[in-house]
Amino acid sequence: NRSCIYPVPFLALIFLFACVDHAYAVAGLRVKCNVEGAELFLNGKSIGSCPGTFTPETGRYQLELRKDLADKSYYYYKTDITLKDGDVQTVDAQLEMFYADGRRAGIDREFVYVQGGEYEMGCGRWAGDCEGDEKGKDGGSHKVKVNDFYLGKHEVTVGQWRKFVEDAGYRTDAEKEGKGYVLNSAGDSAELRNGASWKNPGFPQNDRHPVVLISWNDADAFVKWLSGKTGKVYRLPTEAEWEYAARSGGKEYRYSWGNGSPSDNIAGEEVKRQFPKRPWPIWEGYDDGCIYTAEVGNFKPNEIGLHDMGGNVWEWCSDCYADDYYKNSPYDNPQGPGLRSGSPRVVRGGGWLHAPSSVRAANRDFNSPSSRRHVVGFRLAMTP
C-alpha cells in the first residue's frame, strides 16, 4: 500500500479498549504519523504499523517508527512514553528521512550528482510517437550538451513546502485568488474549484507526498527562499537538464525507467477502476496501487538514482516554452527561448493521471506561470 491514507476511527480504540481482558493492566495507544505504513516498535518489538490503535500493557516504553525506502534510505522517529492503566494516549509522530549510513537527510542533501555530457534531445528513434514540438530542424532529435549539476532525488514534498510557508509567510497563487484546478468527480476533466490549494488538492496527501497546486511563480519563490537560507544556488532545472537526467544521462530511453514495463506512479488499471468514464488511455495490465499521488521514494529510481521522473506529478522547468524552440536550440546548455511577458513555462514528466504518451521522457507540455493544478509540482536543481 503505497499511497492510500485512511482515517483511524477513534471509536474503534474505545471499543477495542473496552473488550480487552483486564487480567493485566493495559492502556490505549493511538499513533498517527506523517509517513503512512511506518512500522511501529515498542521496546524493540514490532506491534503493527502507523496509523493504528493498540492496547499494550502499562509501563515505560521506547516508541520507534521506521519505514525503509527502495534506495536504502529510511524514515525514522523515536520517543519515550509512559502508559498508565486506563489511559488513552495519542502520539503524533513526525518521521524524518535518513540515509542508509544514518545521516539525517535535510532538503539540501536530497540530491543526485548528475555528470554532464552531450546527448540527442527530443524526437529520436527511441522516443515513440513524437509530437511536433519535440522535433528539431531536421524532423528528429537535436544534439545538446549540459554541464554537471545536482538534481533533487525526489519531488518537493508537502512537508518541505509547509516549512517554507511557515518560515516565509508565503501565500500561493491559488491561495491569493481563492481557487485552483482539481479533478472532477468523474475523473474526465479538471475544474476550477473555490478553496482548492496545496492544502486542499481534492484528494488525501500526507507530508511525504509531492506538493501540488503550485504555480511556476510559487516554485520560483521557494528556490529563492532556500537559496537565501543556505547560501547555495538552488533553482529549477532547465528542460535540457531535466530530459538528460530523466534518461539516466541521455541514454536512448523512451521512459525514465527505460524501454520496458513501467515502474512509476502512472495511469494504470487502478485509475480505470476508479474513473471508468475517463477518456484517455491507460497502461493496460499495469497496476501501481496509487489512484492519486504517491509518497516520494516509494517507486524504484532510475539508473542514476532519481525517483518519479515519469509520473506522480508534472514538474516545472525554468525555461519558457515555444513549440519551435528545438528547431533553433543552441548546443551548449540551452536555456529556452527569451522571456516574454506572460510566457508559458515548460512542465515535464507526466503525472499520476496521465496516459502513457504523456510520461515519455521526451514529451513536452506547458502552463502559464500562474497556473496551479492538481497534477503539477516541482523538483529542485542545484549548481555545483
C-alpha positions as CSV (number, residue, x, y, z in Angstrom):
1,N,0.0,0.0,0.0
2,R,2.0,2.9,-1.3
3,S,-0.2,6.0,-1.0
4,C,-3.7,5.4,0.4
5,I,-4.5,7.4,3.5
6,Y,-7.3,6.0,5.7
7,P,-8.5,7.7,8.9
8,V,-8.4,5.6,12.0
9,P,-11.8,5.9,13.8
10,F,-11.3,6.9,17.3
11,L,-14.4,4.9,18.4
12,A,-12.5,1.8,17.3
13,L,-9.9,2.5,20.0
14,I,-12.7,2.9,22.7
15,F,-14.3,-0.4,21.5
16,L,-11.0,-2.2,21.5
17,F,-10.1,-1.0,24.9
18,A,-13.5,-2.0,26.4
19,C,-13.2,-5.5,25.0
20,V,-9.7,-6.3,26.4
21,D,-9.4,-8.9,29.1
22,H,-8.2,-6.9,32.2
23,A,-6.2,-9.8,33.7
24,Y,-3.3,-7.4,33.4
25,A,-3.2,-3.6,33.3
26,V,-3.5,-2.2,29.8
27,A,-3.6,1.2,28.2
28,G,-4.9,2.7,25.0
29,L,-2.3,3.9,22.4
30,R,-3.3,5.8,19.3
31,V,-0.4,6.5,16.8
32,K,-0.6,8.9,14.0
33,C,2.3,9.8,11.6
34,N,3.3,11.7,8.6
35,V,4.6,8.6,6.8
36,E,1.9,6.0,6.2
37,G,2.9,2.4,6.7
38,A,5.8,3.0,9.0
39,E,6.4,0.0,11.3
40,L,5.8,0.6,15.0
41,F,8.1,-0.8,17.7
42,L,7.7,-0.7,21.4
43,N,10.9,-1.5,23.2
44,G,12.3,-3.0,20.0
45,K,9.3,-5.3,19.4
46,S,7.1,-4.7,16.3
47,I,3.5,-4.4,17.1
48,G,2.0,-3.1,13.9
49,S,2.1,-0.1,11.6
50,C,1.1,3.5,11.6
51,P,-1.6,4.8,11.7
52,G,-3.1,2.5,14.2
53,T,-4.6,1.8,17.6
54,F,-3.1,-0.5,20.2
55,T,-3.6,-1.8,23.7
56,P,-0.2,-2.6,25.2
57,E,0.5,-3.4,28.8
58,T,1.1,-0.4,31.1
59,G,4.7,0.7,31.6
60,R,7.5,2.7,30.2
61,Y,8.4,2.3,26.5
62,Q,10.7,3.5,23.8
63,L,8.5,4.0,20.8
64,E,10.1,3.9,17.4
65,L,8.7,4.2,13.9
66,R,10.6,3.3,10.7
67,K,9.9,2.9,7.0
68,D,12.6,1.7,4.6
69,L,12.7,3.0,1.0
70,A,13.8,1.4,-2.2
71,D,17.1,3.3,-2.3
72,K,18.0,2.1,1.3
73,S,17.3,5.5,2.9
74,Y,14.6,5.4,5.5
75,Y,12.2,7.5,7.7
76,Y,12.6,7.3,11.5
77,Y,11.1,8.6,14.7
78,K,11.8,7.8,18.4
79,T,10.3,9.0,21.7
80,D,9.8,7.7,25.2
81,I,6.3,7.2,26.6
82,T,4.7,6.1,29.8
83,L,1.4,4.2,29.6
84,K,-0.9,4.0,32.6
85,D,-3.8,1.8,33.3
86,G,-7.0,3.2,31.7
87,D,-5.2,6.0,29.9
88,V,-5.7,6.6,26.2
89,Q,-2.5,8.3,24.8
90,T,-2.1,9.7,21.3
91,V,1.3,10.1,19.7
92,D,1.5,12.3,16.6
93,A,4.9,11.3,15.1
94,Q,6.8,13.3,12.5
95,L,9.3,11.0,10.9
96,E,12.5,12.4,9.4
97,M,14.4,11.0,6.4
98,F,17.9,9.4,6.9
99,Y,20.4,8.0,4.5
100,A,21.5,4.3,4.8
101,D,24.6,5.4,6.8
102,G,22.4,7.2,9.4
103,R,23.0,10.8,8.2
104,R,19.9,13.0,8.5
105,A,18.8,13.9,5.0
106,G,17.9,17.6,5.1
107,I,16.4,19.1,2.0
108,D,19.9,20.4,0.9
109,R,21.2,16.8,1.0
110,E,18.5,15.1,-1.0
111,F,20.3,15.4,-4.3
112,V,21.9,13.3,-7.0
113,Y,25.0,14.5,-8.7
114,V,24.5,14.4,-12.5
115,Q,27.6,14.4,-14.5
116,G,27.0,16.5,-17.6
117,G,27.6,15.5,-21.2
118,E,26.4,15.5,-24.8
119,Y,23.2,13.8,-25.9
120,E,20.4,13.6,-28.5
121,M,17.4,15.5,-27.1
122,G,13.9,15.2,-28.3
123,C,12.4,13.1,-31.1
124,G,14.9,10.3,-31.6
125,R,14.1,6.8,-32.8
126,W,13.7,5.7,-29.2
127,A,11.1,8.4,-28.3
128,G,8.0,6.8,-29.7
129,D,5.2,8.8,-31.4
130,C,6.7,12.3,-31.2
131,E,4.8,15.5,-31.0
132,G,5.7,18.3,-33.3
133,D,7.3,20.4,-30.6
134,E,9.8,17.5,-29.9
135,K,11.3,17.7,-33.3
136,G,14.5,19.6,-34.3
137,K,15.0,21.4,-37.6
138,D,15.6,18.1,-39.5
139,G,12.5,16.5,-38.0
140,G,14.3,14.3,-35.5
141,S,16.4,14.8,-32.3
142,H,18.9,17.6,-31.9
143,K,22.2,17.4,-30.1
144,V,22.9,19.4,-26.9
145,K,25.4,19.5,-24.1
146,V,24.7,20.1,-20.4
147,N,27.2,20.9,-17.6
148,D,27.4,19.0,-14.4
149,F,24.5,19.7,-12.0
150,Y,22.7,18.4,-9.0
151,L,19.0,17.3,-9.2
152,G,16.6,16.5,-6.4
153,K,16.3,12.8,-5.7
154,H,12.6,13.4,-5.1
155,E,9.9,16.0,-5.9
156,V,9.5,18.7,-3.3
157,T,7.1,17.4,-0.7
158,V,4.1,18.8,1.2
159,G,6.1,18.8,4.4
160,Q,9.0,20.7,2.8
161,W,6.6,23.2,1.3
162,R,4.9,23.7,4.7
163,K,8.3,24.6,6.3
164,F,8.8,27.3,3.6
165,V,5.3,28.7,4.0
166,E,5.6,28.9,7.8
167,D,9.0,30.5,7.7
168,A,8.4,33.0,4.9
169,G,4.7,33.7,5.5
170,Y,4.1,32.9,1.8
171,R,0.7,32.5,0.1
172,T,0.5,30.7,-3.2
173,D,-1.2,32.0,-6.3
174,A,-4.1,29.6,-5.6
175,E,-4.5,30.9,-2.0
176,K,-4.3,34.5,-3.2
177,E,-7.1,34.0,-5.8
178,G,-9.0,31.5,-3.7
179,K,-9.2,28.8,-6.3
180,G,-7.3,26.2,-8.3
181,Y,-7.8,23.4,-10.7
182,V,-8.7,19.9,-9.4
183,L,-10.0,16.7,-10.9
184,N,-13.8,16.5,-11.2
185,S,-15.7,13.6,-9.6
186,A,-15.9,11.7,-12.9
187,G,-12.2,11.9,-13.4
188,D,-12.5,13.0,-17.0
189,S,-11.6,16.7,-16.7
190,A,-10.2,19.4,-14.4
191,E,-12.4,22.0,-12.9
192,L,-11.7,25.4,-11.3
193,R,-12.8,25.0,-7.7
194,N,-13.1,27.5,-4.9
195,G,-10.8,26.8,-1.9
196,A,-8.5,24.4,-3.8
197,S,-4.8,24.9,-2.9
198,W,-1.8,22.8,-1.9
199,K,-3.7,22.3,1.4
200,N,-6.8,21.0,-0.3
201,P,-5.9,19.4,-3.7
202,G,-9.1,17.3,-3.9
203,F,-7.5,14.0,-2.7
204,P,-5.7,12.9,0.5
205,Q,-2.0,13.6,1.0
206,N,0.5,13.5,3.8
207,D,3.8,15.3,4.3
208,R,5.7,12.8,2.2
209,H,3.5,13.3,-0.9
210,P,4.7,15.7,-3.6
211,V,3.1,19.2,-3.2
212,V,0.7,20.1,-5.9
213,L,-1.4,23.1,-7.0
214,I,2.0,25.0,-7.1
215,S,2.4,27.6,-9.8
216,W,5.7,28.4,-11.5
217,N,5.7,31.7,-9.6
218,D,5.3,29.7,-6.3
219,A,8.2,27.3,-7.2
220,D,10.4,30.2,-8.1
221,A,9.7,31.8,-4.7
222,F,10.7,28.6,-3.0
223,V,14.0,28.3,-4.7
224,K,14.9,31.9,-3.9
225,W,13.9,31.4,-0.2
226,L,16.0,28.2,0.1
227,S,19.0,29.8,-1.7
228,G,18.8,32.7,0.7
229,K,18.6,30.4,3.7
230,T,21.6,28.2,2.8
231,G,23.8,30.4,0.6
232,K,23.7,27.8,-2.1
233,V,22.4,28.3,-5.7
234,Y,19.1,26.4,-5.9
235,R,16.9,26.7,-9.0
236,L,14.5,24.9,-11.2
237,P,16.2,22.6,-13.8
238,T,16.4,23.6,-17.4
239,E,14.4,21.5,-19.9
240,A,17.6,20.1,-21.3
241,E,18.9,19.1,-17.9
242,W,15.6,17.5,-17.0
243,E,15.4,15.3,-20.0
244,Y,19.1,14.3,-19.7
245,A,18.6,13.3,-16.1
246,A,15.3,11.5,-16.8
247,R,17.0,9.4,-19.4
248,S,19.8,8.5,-17.0
249,G,22.4,10.6,-18.6
250,G,20.9,10.9,-22.1
251,K,20.5,7.2,-22.8
252,E,18.2,6.2,-25.6
253,Y,15.3,5.5,-23.3
254,R,11.6,6.2,-24.1
255,Y,10.7,6.4,-20.4
256,S,12.6,7.3,-17.3
257,W,12.6,3.7,-16.2
258,G,14.0,2.5,-19.6
259,N,12.2,0.9,-22.6
260,G,10.3,-1.8,-20.8
261,S,7.3,-2.1,-18.5
262,P,6.6,0.8,-16.2
263,S,7.8,1.1,-12.6
264,D,6.4,4.5,-11.6
265,N,3.1,6.1,-10.5
266,I,1.2,6.5,-13.8
267,A,-2.3,5.9,-15.0
268,G,-2.9,2.1,-14.9
269,E,-5.7,-0.3,-14.1
270,E,-6.2,1.4,-10.7
271,V,-7.2,4.7,-12.3
272,K,-9.5,2.9,-14.8
273,R,-11.3,1.2,-11.9
274,Q,-11.7,4.5,-10.0
275,F,-12.7,6.5,-13.0
276,P,-14.3,4.2,-15.6
277,K,-15.5,7.1,-17.8
278,R,-12.2,8.8,-18.2
279,P,-11.5,9.2,-22.0
280,W,-7.7,8.8,-22.0
281,P,-5.7,5.6,-22.5
282,I,-4.1,3.8,-19.5
283,W,-1.1,1.5,-19.3
284,E,-3.0,-1.8,-19.8
285,G,-2.2,-4.6,-17.4
286,Y,-0.2,-2.3,-15.0
287,D,-1.5,-1.5,-11.5
288,D,0.7,0.6,-9.3
289,G,-1.8,0.7,-6.4
290,C,-2.0,4.5,-6.4
291,I,-5.1,6.3,-7.6
292,Y,-3.6,9.7,-6.8
293,T,-0.1,10.9,-5.8
294,A,2.3,8.6,-4.1
295,E,4.7,9.3,-1.3
296,V,8.1,10.2,-2.8
297,G,10.7,7.5,-2.8
298,N,8.3,4.6,-2.9
299,F,8.9,3.6,-6.5
300,K,12.2,2.3,-8.0
301,P,14.6,5.1,-9.0
302,N,16.0,5.4,-12.5
303,E,19.6,4.3,-13.2
304,I,21.1,7.5,-11.7
305,G,19.0,7.4,-8.5
306,L,16.2,9.8,-9.3
307,H,12.6,8.9,-8.3
308,D,9.3,9.7,-10.0
309,M,10.8,11.2,-13.2
310,G,7.9,9.6,-15.0
311,G,4.5,10.1,-13.5
312,N,3.5,11.1,-9.9
313,V,3.4,14.9,-10.8
314,W,4.4,17.1,-13.7
315,E,7.4,19.2,-12.8
316,W,8.1,22.8,-13.6
317,C,11.3,23.7,-15.5
318,S,13.0,27.1,-15.6
319,D,12.5,27.5,-19.4
320,C,9.9,29.5,-21.2
321,Y,8.1,27.4,-23.8
322,A,8.0,27.7,-27.6
323,D,6.8,25.0,-29.9
324,D,9.5,25.6,-32.4
325,Y,12.4,26.1,-30.0
326,Y,14.1,22.8,-30.8
327,K,14.5,23.9,-34.4
328,N,16.8,26.7,-33.2
329,S,18.1,25.4,-29.9
330,P,21.7,26.2,-29.1
331,Y,24.0,23.3,-28.5
332,D,25.6,24.4,-25.2
333,N,23.4,24.4,-22.1
334,P,20.1,25.6,-23.8
335,Q,18.1,27.8,-21.5
336,G,14.9,28.1,-23.6
337,P,13.6,30.9,-25.7
338,G,13.8,34.5,-24.5
339,L,11.5,35.7,-21.7
340,R,8.4,37.5,-22.9
341,S,5.7,38.9,-20.6
342,G,3.3,36.1,-19.6
343,S,5.4,33.5,-21.4
344,P,4.2,29.9,-20.7
345,R,6.7,27.7,-18.8
346,V,7.7,24.1,-19.5
347,V,6.4,21.2,-17.5
348,R,7.8,17.7,-17.8
349,G,7.3,14.1,-16.8
350,G,3.6,13.5,-16.8
351,G,1.5,12.7,-13.7
352,W,-0.4,10.0,-11.8
353,L,-3.5,10.6,-14.1
354,H,-1.8,10.7,-17.5
355,A,-1.7,8.4,-20.5
356,P,1.5,6.5,-21.5
357,S,2.3,9.1,-24.2
358,S,2.5,11.8,-21.6
359,V,5.1,10.1,-19.4
360,R,7.6,9.7,-22.2
361,A,10.9,11.3,-21.3
362,A,10.8,13.5,-24.4
363,N,7.3,14.7,-24.0
364,R,6.8,18.4,-23.5
365,D,4.0,20.5,-22.1
366,F,3.5,23.9,-20.7
367,N,1.4,26.1,-18.5
368,S,1.2,29.8,-17.7
369,P,3.4,31.0,-14.8
370,S,0.4,31.5,-12.5
371,S,-1.3,28.1,-13.4
372,R,-1.9,25.8,-10.4
373,R,-3.2,22.3,-11.0
374,H,-3.7,19.1,-9.1
375,V,-1.1,17.3,-11.2
376,V,1.8,19.8,-11.1
377,G,4.6,20.2,-8.6
378,F,8.3,20.7,-8.9
379,R,11.8,19.3,-8.3
380,L,14.9,21.3,-7.3
381,A,18.2,21.6,-9.1
382,M,21.4,23.0,-7.7
383,T,24.5,24.4,-9.3
384,P,27.8,22.8,-8.1
